[in-house]
Amino acid sequence: MRTSTILLITFIFIFPATATAHGYQANKEYAKCEFVDSQNRSMPYRMLSPQNMEQGEQYPLVLFLHGSGERGDDNEKQLAHGASMFTNPVNAEKFPAFVVFPQCKDKAWTEKIETRTFMPGAPTPEESNSEELVMGLIEELIKNNPIDRNRIYIVGISMGGIATYDLVCRYPDIFTAAIPICGAINPERLPEAKNVKFLIFHGEDDDEIPSVCSREAYKALNSAGATVDYIEFSGVGHDCWTSAFNYPSFLPWLFSQRKAAAINENGETMTCLDK
């Protein structure tokens, strides 16, 4: 039995993964909002808008998916990790964007978090209500704000990292770039997202979601021809998002990704990812 398989089996005993919120403070720069879809399902979210929007300009959209410790409906806890990175005055000026932190009320972003879901050969789980709401929210935001469809980014930590992988595989044409942090997915699904650009982070000593999950994801994406980089923090456990957020190229890499217009063999304009 391969080492990676052994580690994945270990997954059975260490899930569910947690990204615990403690000591969070309300960030008033993020507007408090609620999305309600056509089926009257609701999802609380917080949104940061560009400080000085210029007429006729379109801006990136960053979707940030929190971990299991921030679940609920208080519309506060989801800002515990990562929110201040975008409100930092230097970053806000350098990278103006719409940044959205939805809050998951359910057990998980994805339909199921079970070890076998992440193993090769496993069937793709059903799309969850939370994921459907997130995608409806994205379309609503694009409809009502000057958002550039060619610069839609997704970032997720822990449970949100799992959902990041899941959503880009379900909607590879929507997302330009993804940053899954200490996440996991059945690597056989990743060729579906080969045109999405990835920057993956994981802690080497993660005892909740083993780092082999990100290593296998990197190998699968690389083999599929995707643009992907993997950063593993030596001696760091599950709480690797702090190290990731402080990684020098985190925001510059994210905001440099875009889709571009291309001409196909019939002379038609298409949208594709920059290489």
C-alpha positions as CSV (number, residue, x, y, z in Angstrom):
1,M,0.0,0.0,0.0
2,R,1.4,3.4,-0.9
3,T,2.2,5.9,1.8
4,S,-0.3,8.4,0.4
5,T,-3.1,5.8,0.6
6,I,-2.2,5.1,4.2
7,L,-2.3,8.8,5.1
8,L,-5.7,9.2,3.3
9,I,-7.1,6.3,5.3
10,T,-6.0,8.1,8.4
11,F,-8.3,10.8,7.3
12,I,-11.2,8.8,8.6
13,F,-10.2,9.4,12.2
14,I,-9.4,13.1,12.0
15,F,-12.3,14.6,10.2
16,P,-14.2,16.9,10.5
17,A,-11.6,19.6,10.0
18,T,-11.8,22.8,12.0
19,A,-10.7,26.4,11.6
20,T,-11.7,27.7,15.0
21,A,-12.7,31.4,15.3
22,H,-11.5,33.0,18.5
23,G,-11.0,36.6,19.3
24,Y,-12.6,37.8,16.1
25,Q,-13.7,41.4,15.9
26,A,-16.4,42.9,13.7
27,N,-14.9,44.5,10.6
28,K,-17.1,47.5,9.8
29,E,-15.5,48.0,6.4
30,Y,-17.4,44.9,5.2
31,A,-21.0,45.7,4.5
32,K,-23.5,43.3,6.2
33,C,-25.7,41.7,3.6
34,E,-28.0,38.7,3.0
35,F,-28.6,36.8,-0.2
36,V,-32.0,35.2,-0.8
37,D,-32.5,33.0,-3.8
38,S,-35.7,32.2,-5.8
39,Q,-36.5,29.3,-3.5
40,N,-36.4,31.7,-0.5
41,R,-33.1,30.1,0.8
42,S,-30.9,32.6,2.5
43,M,-27.2,33.1,3.2
44,P,-25.6,35.9,5.2
45,Y,-22.5,37.5,3.7
46,R,-20.1,40.4,4.2
47,M,-18.8,42.4,1.3
48,L,-15.9,44.8,0.9
49,S,-16.1,47.2,-2.1
50,P,-13.3,49.1,-3.9
51,Q,-12.7,52.4,-2.1
52,N,-12.6,54.6,-5.1
53,M,-14.5,53.1,-8.0
54,E,-13.9,54.8,-11.4
55,Q,-16.7,55.2,-13.9
56,G,-16.5,52.4,-16.6
57,E,-14.0,50.4,-14.7
58,Q,-14.6,46.7,-13.8
59,Y,-13.0,45.1,-10.7
60,P,-12.1,41.6,-9.6
61,L,-14.3,39.5,-7.3
62,V,-12.7,37.5,-4.5
63,L,-14.9,34.8,-2.9
64,F,-13.5,33.7,0.5
65,L,-14.8,30.5,2.0
66,H,-14.3,30.0,5.8
67,G,-13.6,26.9,7.8
68,S,-15.9,24.9,10.0
69,G,-15.2,27.0,13.1
70,E,-16.9,30.1,11.5
71,R,-20.3,28.4,10.6
72,G,-23.5,30.0,11.8
73,D,-25.8,32.9,11.0
74,D,-24.3,35.8,13.0
75,N,-22.7,37.3,9.9
76,E,-19.6,38.0,11.9
77,K,-17.5,34.9,12.6
78,Q,-16.6,34.3,8.9
79,L,-14.4,37.4,9.0
80,A,-12.1,35.8,11.7
81,H,-9.4,34.7,9.2
82,G,-8.3,36.6,6.1
83,A,-10.6,39.7,6.1
84,S,-8.0,42.1,7.4
85,M,-5.7,41.2,4.6
86,F,-8.0,42.9,2.1
87,T,-8.7,46.0,4.3
88,N,-5.1,46.7,4.9
89,P,-4.7,50.2,3.5
90,V,-1.8,49.3,1.2
91,N,-3.5,46.2,-0.1
92,A,-6.8,48.0,-0.6
93,E,-5.1,50.7,-2.7
94,K,-2.9,48.4,-4.7
95,F,-5.6,45.7,-5.3
96,P,-9.1,47.3,-5.4
97,A,-11.7,44.5,-5.6
98,F,-15.0,43.3,-4.4
99,V,-14.3,40.8,-1.6
100,V,-17.1,38.6,-0.3
101,F,-17.2,36.4,2.8
102,P,-20.4,34.3,2.8
103,Q,-21.3,32.4,6.0
104,C,-22.3,28.7,5.8
105,K,-25.2,27.8,8.1
106,D,-25.0,24.1,7.3
107,K,-22.8,21.3,8.6
108,A,-20.4,21.9,5.7
109,W,-20.0,23.9,2.5
110,T,-20.0,20.6,0.5
111,E,-22.8,18.0,0.5
112,K,-20.7,15.5,2.5
113,I,-17.3,15.4,4.2
114,E,-16.4,11.8,4.3
115,T,-13.0,10.3,3.7
116,R,-14.1,8.1,0.8
117,T,-15.2,11.3,-1.0
118,F,-11.5,12.2,-1.4
119,M,-10.3,8.8,-2.5
120,P,-9.7,7.9,-6.2
121,G,-12.7,6.1,-7.7
122,A,-15.2,7.9,-5.4
123,P,-18.3,9.3,-7.1
124,T,-18.8,13.0,-7.2
125,P,-21.1,14.1,-4.3
126,E,-24.3,16.0,-4.9
127,E,-23.9,19.8,-5.0
128,S,-25.0,21.2,-1.6
129,N,-27.5,23.9,-0.8
130,S,-24.7,26.1,0.4
131,E,-22.8,25.8,-2.8
132,E,-25.9,26.5,-4.9
133,L,-26.4,29.6,-2.8
134,V,-22.8,30.7,-3.2
135,M,-23.1,30.4,-7.0
136,G,-26.4,32.3,-7.0
137,L,-24.7,35.0,-4.9
138,I,-21.9,35.3,-7.4
139,E,-24.3,35.8,-10.3
140,E,-26.3,38.4,-8.3
141,L,-23.1,40.3,-7.4
142,I,-22.0,40.4,-11.1
143,K,-25.4,41.5,-12.2
144,N,-25.5,44.5,-9.8
145,N,-21.8,45.5,-9.6
146,P,-19.0,46.4,-12.0
147,I,-17.3,43.1,-11.7
148,D,-15.0,41.7,-14.3
149,R,-16.0,38.1,-15.2
150,N,-12.5,37.4,-16.3
151,R,-11.2,38.0,-12.8
152,I,-13.2,35.9,-10.4
153,Y,-11.1,34.3,-7.7
154,I,-11.9,31.8,-4.9
155,V,-10.0,31.3,-1.7
156,G,-10.8,28.8,1.0
157,I,-9.4,27.5,4.3
158,S,-9.8,24.0,5.8
159,M,-13.5,23.1,5.1
160,G,-13.5,26.1,2.8
161,G,-10.4,24.7,1.0
162,I,-12.4,21.5,0.3
163,A,-15.2,23.6,-1.1
164,T,-12.8,25.6,-3.2
165,Y,-11.6,22.5,-5.0
166,D,-15.2,21.2,-5.3
167,L,-16.6,24.5,-6.8
168,V,-13.8,25.0,-9.3
169,C,-14.4,21.4,-10.5
170,R,-18.1,22.1,-10.9
171,Y,-17.7,25.5,-12.4
172,P,-14.3,25.7,-14.1
173,D,-15.5,28.4,-16.6
174,I,-16.5,30.8,-13.8
175,F,-13.3,30.9,-11.8
176,T,-10.0,32.3,-13.0
177,A,-7.8,31.3,-10.1
178,A,-8.1,29.4,-6.9
179,I,-6.2,29.3,-3.6
180,P,-7.1,26.2,-1.6
181,I,-5.5,26.3,1.9
182,C,-5.2,22.9,3.8
183,G,-8.0,21.5,1.6
184,A,-8.7,18.1,0.0
185,I,-10.4,16.6,-3.1
186,N,-10.5,13.3,-5.0
187,P,-7.5,14.1,-7.3
188,E,-9.3,12.3,-10.2
189,R,-11.7,15.2,-10.5
190,L,-9.1,17.9,-10.9
191,P,-8.5,17.6,-14.7
192,E,-12.0,19.2,-15.0
193,A,-10.4,22.4,-13.6
194,K,-7.2,22.3,-15.6
195,N,-7.8,25.8,-17.0
196,V,-8.1,27.3,-13.6
197,K,-4.9,28.6,-12.1
198,F,-4.0,27.2,-8.6
199,L,-1.8,28.3,-5.7
200,I,-2.0,25.6,-3.1
201,F,-0.9,25.9,0.6
202,H,-0.6,23.3,3.3
203,G,1.2,22.7,6.6
204,E,3.6,19.7,6.6
205,D,2.5,18.6,10.0
206,D,-1.3,19.0,9.6
207,D,-3.0,16.4,11.7
208,E,-6.5,17.2,10.6
209,I,-6.2,17.2,6.8
210,P,-2.9,15.5,5.9
211,S,-0.6,17.4,3.6
212,V,-0.6,14.4,1.2
213,C,-4.1,15.7,0.1
214,S,-2.5,18.9,-1.3
215,R,0.5,17.0,-2.7
216,E,-1.8,14.6,-4.6
217,A,-3.9,17.6,-5.8
218,Y,-0.7,19.3,-7.1
219,K,0.4,16.1,-8.9
220,A,-3.0,15.7,-10.5
221,L,-3.2,19.3,-11.7
222,N,0.4,19.3,-12.9
223,S,-0.2,16.1,-14.9
224,A,-3.3,17.6,-16.4
225,G,-1.3,20.6,-17.7
226,A,-2.7,23.1,-15.3
227,T,-0.9,26.2,-14.0
228,V,-0.3,25.2,-10.4
229,D,2.2,25.9,-7.6
230,Y,2.3,24.3,-4.2
231,I,3.7,25.8,-1.0
232,E,4.2,23.5,2.0
233,F,5.2,25.0,5.3
234,S,7.7,22.9,7.2
235,G,6.8,22.3,10.8
236,V,3.4,23.9,10.5
237,G,0.2,22.2,11.4
238,H,-3.4,22.7,10.4
239,D,-3.4,26.4,11.1
240,C,-1.3,27.1,8.1
241,W,-3.6,29.9,6.8
242,T,-1.7,32.5,8.9
243,S,1.6,31.5,7.1
244,A,-0.3,31.5,3.7
245,F,-1.7,35.0,4.2
246,N,1.8,36.3,5.1
247,Y,3.4,34.6,2.0
248,P,4.8,37.6,0.0
249,S,3.3,36.7,-3.3
250,F,-0.2,35.7,-2.0
251,L,-2.1,38.8,-3.2
252,P,0.2,39.8,-6.1
253,W,-0.2,36.3,-7.5
254,L,-4.0,36.2,-7.0
255,F,-4.7,39.6,-8.6
256,S,-2.3,39.1,-11.5
257,Q,-4.5,36.2,-12.8
258,R,-7.0,36.9,-15.6
259,K,-8.8,35.4,-18.5
260,A,-8.1,36.9,-21.9
261,A,-9.9,37.1,-25.2
262,A,-8.7,34.8,-27.9
263,I,-9.7,34.0,-31.5
264,N,-10.6,30.5,-32.5
265,E,-10.1,28.9,-35.9
266,N,-13.5,30.2,-37.0
267,G,-12.5,33.7,-36.3
268,E,-14.8,33.9,-33.3
269,T,-13.8,35.7,-30.1
270,M,-13.5,33.3,-27.1
271,T,-12.5,33.6,-23.5
272,C,-9.5,31.6,-22.3
273,L,-7.0,31.7,-19.5
274,D,-3.7,33.5,-19.9
275,K,-0.8,31.2,-20.0
